[in-house]
Amino acid sequence: MKTTGSDRATSFMEALQALEQNKDPETLAAHFTDDATLERLTHKTYEGQEDVRRFWGEYLEPFNDLA
């Protein structure tokens, strides 16, 4: 069965919600390829799976203060 853009968006949204609840970037990182590149508004660049995990881990840091 072919995956639609809507299916991918829903899967990403669910993975982001899981990240926020479980504080585990693995599910969300799985949506990215090994050569993925992310860039924060601070212009810090993240490349590859390990950096993707770091990016989402840093994304979670402010939530730790809310718990």
Steps between C-alpha positions, in 0.01 A plus 500: 500500500633843405556751780344842444627836616214508746604162642858620541385823666278307741783259582740791561245678720447184706875452535542863614225454759668179620831688526339766717333239724779241525804726458648241260612631158531152341152483346530845349859447386380195306318740264834635380761348271859439605606806301225731630586862578307712750565864579380689806398863484834566666656370175658205674508211251435138591602226258429128511299278733703572814466876450127456430469333842700786656276759325182346640661448842582870511145573386379318813720687749252783571229242573710365790438825688124457458481151648 
